[in-house]
Amino acid sequence: IAMALSKELTHHSLPEIGDAFGGRDHTTVLHACRKVSELRELHNEVRDDYRTLRRMLTS
């Protein structure tokens, strides 16, 4: 979720986000973003948690 929020809320590239998460590859960030998107569609709890975290970070 943190990687997905980083992608959504910043202008950093996938490689930059990966570096910030311990040197992860940009494909790992992309996979995480896609997985979080899928989970948000399937599970209300994940969707609600994502929204709560986004609201906390942007308030």
Biopython code that builds the backbone (N, CA, C, O; Angstrom):
import numpy as np
from Bio.PDB.StructureBuilder import StructureBuilder

atoms = [
    (1, "ILE", "N", (0.838, -1.191, 0.000)),
    (1, "ILE", "CA", (0.000, 0.000, 0.000)),
    (1, "ILE", "C", (0.876, 1.246, 0.000)),
    (1, "ILE", "O", (0.550, 2.237, -0.653)),
    (2, "ALA", "N", (1.973, 1.199, 0.721)),
    (2, "ALA", "CA", (2.849, 2.371, 0.789)),
    (2, "ALA", "C", (3.421, 2.719, -0.587)),
    (2, "ALA", "O", (3.525, 3.894, -0.939)),
    (3, "MET", "N", (3.785, 1.711, -1.351)),
    (3, "MET", "CA", (4.305, 1.978, -2.697)),
    (3, "MET", "C", (3.224, 2.584, -3.585)),
    (3, "MET", "O", (3.490, 3.524, -4.334)),
    (4, "ALA", "N", (2.017, 2.056, -3.506)),
    (4, "ALA", "CA", (0.915, 2.576, -4.321)),
    (4, "ALA", "C", (0.603, 4.019, -3.950)),
    (4, "ALA", "O", (0.372, 4.854, -4.825)),
    (5, "LEU", "N", (0.596, 4.309, -2.664)),
    (5, "LEU", "CA", (0.352, 5.682, -2.225)),
    (5, "LEU", "C", (1.488, 6.602, -2.666)),
    (5, "LEU", "O", (1.248, 7.748, -3.044)),
    (6, "SER", "N", (2.704, 6.113, -2.619)),
    (6, "SER", "CA", (3.842, 6.912, -3.081)),
    (6, "SER", "C", (3.702, 7.252, -4.555)),
    (6, "SER", "O", (3.991, 8.372, -4.974)),
    (7, "LYS", "N", (3.257, 6.282, -5.334)),
    (7, "LYS", "CA", (3.060, 6.523, -6.769)),
    (7, "LYS", "C", (1.927, 7.518, -7.002)),
    (7, "LYS", "O", (2.034, 8.403, -7.851)),
    (8, "GLU", "N", (0.843, 7.369, -6.245)),
    (8, "GLU", "CA", (-0.320, 8.238, -6.441)),
    (8, "GLU", "C", (-0.086, 9.663, -5.949)),
    (8, "GLU", "O", (-0.547, 10.620, -6.571)),
    (9, "LEU", "N", (0.622, 9.804, -4.843)),
    (9, "LEU", "CA", (0.696, 11.101, -4.177)),
    (9, "LEU", "C", (1.976, 11.888, -4.444)),
    (9, "LEU", "O", (2.113, 13.018, -3.976)),
    (10, "THR", "N", (2.910, 11.308, -5.187)),
    (10, "THR", "CA", (4.149, 12.026, -5.487)),
    (10, "THR", "C", (4.379, 12.036, -6.994)),
    (10, "THR", "O", (3.676, 11.374, -7.758)),
    (11, "HIS", "N", (5.364, 12.794, -7.388)),
    (11, "HIS", "CA", (5.754, 12.848, -8.797)),
    (11, "HIS", "C", (6.999, 12.007, -9.048)),
    (11, "HIS", "O", (7.627, 12.122, -10.101)),
    (12, "HIS", "N", (7.356, 11.168, -8.091)),
    (12, "HIS", "CA", (8.550, 10.343, -8.241)),
    (12, "HIS", "C", (8.302, 9.207, -9.230)),
    (12, "HIS", "O", (7.187, 8.703, -9.362)),
    (13, "SER", "N", (9.358, 8.824, -9.909)),
    (13, "SER", "CA", (9.273, 7.722, -10.865)),
    (13, "SER", "C", (9.244, 6.392, -10.112)),
    (13, "SER", "O", (9.547, 6.331, -8.920)),
    (14, "LEU", "N", (8.878, 5.339, -10.822)),
    (14, "LEU", "CA", (8.874, 4.012, -10.206)),
    (14, "LEU", "C", (10.263, 3.620, -9.698)),
    (14, "LEU", "O", (10.369, 3.087, -8.594)),
    (15, "PRO", "N", (11.335, 3.868, -10.466)),
    (15, "PRO", "CA", (12.666, 3.553, -9.934)),
    (15, "PRO", "C", (13.004, 4.349, -8.665)),
    (15, "PRO", "O", (13.632, 3.818, -7.749)),
    (16, "GLU", "N", (12.592, 5.607, -8.613)),
    (16, "GLU", "CA", (12.853, 6.416, -7.415)),
    (16, "GLU", "C", (12.088, 5.870, -6.212)),
    (16, "GLU", "O", (12.620, 5.821, -5.103)),
    (17, "ILE", "N", (10.857, 5.466, -6.431)),
    (17, "ILE", "CA", (10.065, 4.890, -5.339)),
    (17, "ILE", "C", (10.702, 3.580, -4.884)),
    (17, "ILE", "O", (10.823, 3.326, -3.686)),
    (18, "GLY", "N", (11.103, 2.758, -5.836)),
    (18, "GLY", "CA", (11.775, 1.502, -5.492)),
    (18, "GLY", "C", (13.028, 1.729, -4.673)),
    (18, "GLY", "O", (13.276, 1.010, -3.705)),
    (19, "ASP", "N", (13.816, 2.711, -5.045)),
    (19, "ASP", "CA", (15.026, 3.042, -4.286)),
    (19, "ASP", "C", (14.692, 3.429, -2.855)),
    (19, "ASP", "O", (15.403, 3.056, -1.922)),
    (20, "ALA", "N", (13.604, 4.180, -2.683)),
    (20, "ALA", "CA", (13.198, 4.619, -1.345)),
    (20, "ALA", "C", (12.730, 3.450, -0.481)),
    (20, "ALA", "O", (12.732, 3.546, 0.747)),
    (21, "PHE", "N", (12.337, 2.365, -1.105)),
    (21, "PHE", "CA", (11.895, 1.179, -0.377)),
    (21, "PHE", "C", (12.989, 0.112, -0.375)),
    (21, "PHE", "O", (12.723, -1.068, -0.600)),
    (22, "GLY", "N", (14.187, 0.536, -0.124)),
    (22, "GLY", "CA", (15.279, -0.408, 0.055)),
    (22, "GLY", "C", (15.908, -0.910, -1.223)),
    (22, "GLY", "O", (16.451, -2.014, -1.263)),
    (23, "GLY", "N", (15.839, -0.101, -2.273)),
    (23, "GLY", "CA", (16.492, -0.491, -3.516)),
    (23, "GLY", "C", (15.695, -1.486, -4.346)),
    (23, "GLY", "O", (16.268, -2.240, -5.132)),
    (24, "ARG", "N", (14.395, -1.493, -4.178)),
    (24, "ARG", "CA", (13.548, -2.394, -4.962)),
    (24, "ARG", "C", (13.542, -1.965, -6.429)),
    (24, "ARG", "O", (13.705, -0.787, -6.749)),
    (25, "ASP", "N", (13.352, -2.927, -7.294)),
    (25, "ASP", "CA", (13.286, -2.667, -8.726)),
    (25, "ASP", "C", (11.972, -1.976, -9.074)),
    (25, "ASP", "O", (10.978, -2.131, -8.365)),
    (26, "HIS", "N", (11.968, -1.212, -10.168)),
    (26, "HIS", "CA", (10.740, -0.518, -10.570)),
    (26, "HIS", "C", (9.608, -1.497, -10.881)),
    (26, "HIS", "O", (8.435, -1.160, -10.724)),
    (27, "THR", "N", (9.957, -2.711, -11.323)),
    (27, "THR", "CA", (8.910, -3.695, -11.610)),
    (27, "THR", "C", (8.234, -4.180, -10.333)),
    (27, "THR", "O", (7.061, -4.553, -10.357)),
    (28, "THR", "N", (8.958, -4.180, -9.229)),
    (28, "THR", "CA", (8.365, -4.533, -7.937)),
    (28, "THR", "C", (7.338, -3.488, -7.532)),
    (28, "THR", "O", (6.267, -3.821, -7.026)),
    (29, "VAL", "N", (7.669, -2.226, -7.755)),
    (29, "VAL", "CA", (6.738, -1.137, -7.444)),
    (29, "VAL", "C", (5.501, -1.260, -8.324)),
    (29, "VAL", "O", (4.378, -1.123, -7.838)),
    (30, "LEU", "N", (5.695, -1.513, -9.596)),
    (30, "LEU", "CA", (4.578, -1.661, -10.521)),
    (30, "LEU", "C", (3.680, -2.828, -10.105)),
    (30, "LEU", "O", (2.455, -2.706, -10.115)),
    (31, "HIS", "N", (4.286, -3.946, -9.744)),
    (31, "HIS", "CA", (3.516, -5.107, -9.290)),
    (31, "HIS", "C", (2.718, -4.762, -8.034)),
    (31, "HIS", "O", (1.544, -5.116, -7.926)),
    (32, "ALA", "N", (3.347, -4.079, -7.095)),
    (32, "ALA", "CA", (2.659, -3.689, -5.858)),
    (32, "ALA", "C", (1.468, -2.786, -6.159)),
    (32, "ALA", "O", (0.395, -2.963, -5.583)),
    (33, "CYS", "N", (1.648, -1.835, -7.044)),
    (33, "CYS", "CA", (0.555, -0.914, -7.392)),
    (33, "CYS", "C", (-0.604, -1.655, -8.039)),
    (33, "CYS", "O", (-1.766, -1.398, -7.727)),
    (34, "ARG", "N", (-0.287, -2.566, -8.929)),
    (34, "ARG", "CA", (-1.346, -3.343, -9.585)),
    (34, "ARG", "C", (-2.060, -4.249, -8.588)),
    (34, "ARG", "O", (-3.282, -4.390, -8.634)),
    (35, "LYS", "N", (-1.302, -4.857, -7.693)),
    (35, "LYS", "CA", (-1.889, -5.752, -6.696)),
    (35, "LYS", "C", (-2.791, -4.985, -5.737)),
    (35, "LYS", "O", (-3.885, -5.449, -5.414)),
    (36, "VAL", "N", (-2.352, -3.831, -5.285)),
    (36, "VAL", "CA", (-3.165, -3.009, -4.389)),
    (36, "VAL", "C", (-4.447, -2.584, -5.094)),
    (36, "VAL", "O", (-5.517, -2.591, -4.485)),
    (37, "SER", "N", (-4.356, -2.220, -6.351)),
    (37, "SER", "CA", (-5.543, -1.840, -7.112)),
    (37, "SER", "C", (-6.532, -3.003, -7.180)),
    (37, "SER", "O", (-7.735, -2.820, -6.994)),
    (38, "GLU", "N", (-6.020, -4.175, -7.444)),
    (38, "GLU", "CA", (-6.862, -5.376, -7.496)),
    (38, "GLU", "C", (-7.512, -5.651, -6.138)),
    (38, "GLU", "O", (-8.708, -5.933, -6.063)),
    (39, "LEU", "N", (-6.728, -5.568, -5.080)),
    (39, "LEU", "CA", (-7.253, -5.833, -3.741)),
    (39, "LEU", "C", (-8.289, -4.803, -3.320)),
    (39, "LEU", "O", (-9.256, -5.137, -2.634)),
    (40, "ARG", "N", (-8.094, -3.554, -3.725)),
    (40, "ARG", "CA", (-9.071, -2.501, -3.406)),
    (40, "ARG", "C", (-10.414, -2.789, -4.063)),
    (40, "ARG", "O", (-11.463, -2.486, -3.495)),
    (41, "GLU", "N", (-10.387, -3.368, -5.251)),
    (41, "GLU", "CA", (-11.630, -3.706, -5.939)),
    (41, "GLU", "C", (-12.321, -4.907, -5.303)),
    (41, "GLU", "O", (-13.549, -4.989, -5.304)),
    (42, "LEU", "N", (-11.544, -5.831, -4.766)),
    (42, "LEU", "CA", (-12.102, -7.078, -4.237)),
    (42, "LEU", "C", (-12.503, -7.013, -2.771)),
    (42, "LEU", "O", (-13.410, -7.729, -2.346)),
    (43, "HIS", "N", (-11.837, -6.163, -1.991)),
    (43, "HIS", "CA", (-12.027, -6.173, -0.539)),
    (43, "HIS", "C", (-12.328, -4.774, -0.017)),
    (43, "HIS", "O", (-11.508, -3.864, -0.139)),
    (44, "ASN", "N", (-13.497, -4.615, 0.560)),
    (44, "ASN", "CA", (-13.897, -3.317, 1.108)),
    (44, "ASN", "C", (-12.932, -2.830, 2.180)),
    (44, "ASN", "O", (-12.655, -1.634, 2.266)),
    (45, "GLU", "N", (-12.421, -3.743, 2.996)),
    (45, "GLU", "CA", (-11.512, -3.346, 4.072)),
    (45, "GLU", "C", (-10.233, -2.725, 3.510)),
    (45, "GLU", "O", (-9.754, -1.715, 4.024)),
    (46, "VAL", "N", (-9.692, -3.319, 2.474)),
    (46, "VAL", "CA", (-8.485, -2.772, 1.847)),
    (46, "VAL", "C", (-8.794, -1.411, 1.236)),
    (46, "VAL", "O", (-8.020, -0.467, 1.391)),
    (47, "ARG", "N", (-9.919, -1.311, 0.544)),
    (47, "ARG", "CA", (-10.316, -0.031, -0.058)),
    (47, "ARG", "C", (-10.460, 1.050, 1.006)),
    (47, "ARG", "O", (-9.979, 2.170, 0.831)),
    (48, "ASP", "N", (-11.128, 0.707, 2.117)),
    (48, "ASP", "CA", (-11.333, 1.682, 3.188)),
    (48, "ASP", "C", (-10.016, 2.078, 3.851)),
    (48, "ASP", "O", (-9.796, 3.253, 4.145)),
    (49, "ASP", "N", (-9.147, 1.105, 4.084)),
    (49, "ASP", "CA", (-7.839, 1.406, 4.681)),
    (49, "ASP", "C", (-7.022, 2.309, 3.763)),
    (49, "ASP", "O", (-6.367, 3.243, 4.226)),
    (50, "TYR", "N", (-7.060, 2.032, 2.471)),
    (50, "TYR", "CA", (-6.331, 2.846, 1.495)),
    (50, "TYR", "C", (-6.835, 4.285, 1.530)),
    (50, "TYR", "O", (-6.046, 5.229, 1.562)),
    (51, "ARG", "N", (-8.139, 4.438, 1.522)),
    (51, "ARG", "CA", (-8.726, 5.784, 1.568)),
    (51, "ARG", "C", (-8.351, 6.514, 2.851)),
    (51, "ARG", "O", (-8.040, 7.705, 2.828)),
    (52, "THR", "N", (-8.383, 5.800, 3.960)),
    (52, "THR", "CA", (-8.032, 6.411, 5.244)),
    (52, "THR", "C", (-6.585, 6.881, 5.237)),
    (52, "THR", "O", (-6.291, 8.004, 5.647)),
    (53, "LEU", "N", (-5.689, 6.031, 4.777)),
    (53, "LEU", "CA", (-4.273, 6.405, 4.721)),
    (53, "LEU", "C", (-4.050, 7.587, 3.782)),
    (53, "LEU", "O", (-3.295, 8.504, 4.105)),
    (54, "ARG", "N", (-4.701, 7.568, 2.627)),
    (54, "ARG", "CA", (-4.558, 8.676, 1.674)),
    (54, "ARG", "C", (-5.055, 9.983, 2.289)),
    (54, "ARG", "O", (-4.427, 11.031, 2.138)),
    (55, "ARG", "N", (-6.179, 9.908, 2.977)),
    (55, "ARG", "CA", (-6.732, 11.100, 3.629)),
    (55, "ARG", "C", (-5.770, 11.617, 4.704)),
    (55, "ARG", "O", (-5.553, 12.823, 4.820)),
    (56, "MET", "N", (-5.199, 10.707, 5.482)),
    (56, "MET", "CA", (-4.253, 11.108, 6.528)),
    (56, "MET", "C", (-3.022, 11.786, 5.932)),
    (56, "MET", "O", (-2.502, 12.747, 6.498)),
    (57, "LEU", "N", (-2.566, 11.290, 4.808)),
    (57, "LEU", "CA", (-1.355, 11.832, 4.185)),
    (57, "LEU", "C", (-1.590, 13.141, 3.445)),
    (57, "LEU", "O", (-0.647, 13.899, 3.216)),
    (58, "THR", "N", (-2.818, 13.412, 3.073)),
    (58, "THR", "CA", (-3.092, 14.617, 2.294)),
    (58, "THR", "C", (-3.800, 15.704, 3.089)),
    (58, "THR", "O", (-4.093, 16.772, 2.549)),
    (59, "SER", "N", (-4.075, 15.453, 4.344)),
    (59, "SER", "CA", (-4.771, 16.456, 5.177)),
    (59, "SER", "C", (-3.807, 17.444, 5.778)),
    (59, "SER", "O", (-4.221, 18.349, 6.502)),
]
sb = StructureBuilder()
sb.init_structure("model")
sb.init_model(0)
sb.init_chain("A")
sb.init_seg("    ")
for serial, (resi, resn, name, xyz) in enumerate(atoms, 1):
    if name == "N":
        sb.init_residue(resn, " ", resi, " ")
    sb.init_atom(name, np.array(xyz, "f"), 0.0, 1.0, " ", f" {name:<3s}", serial, name[0])
structure = sb.get_structure()
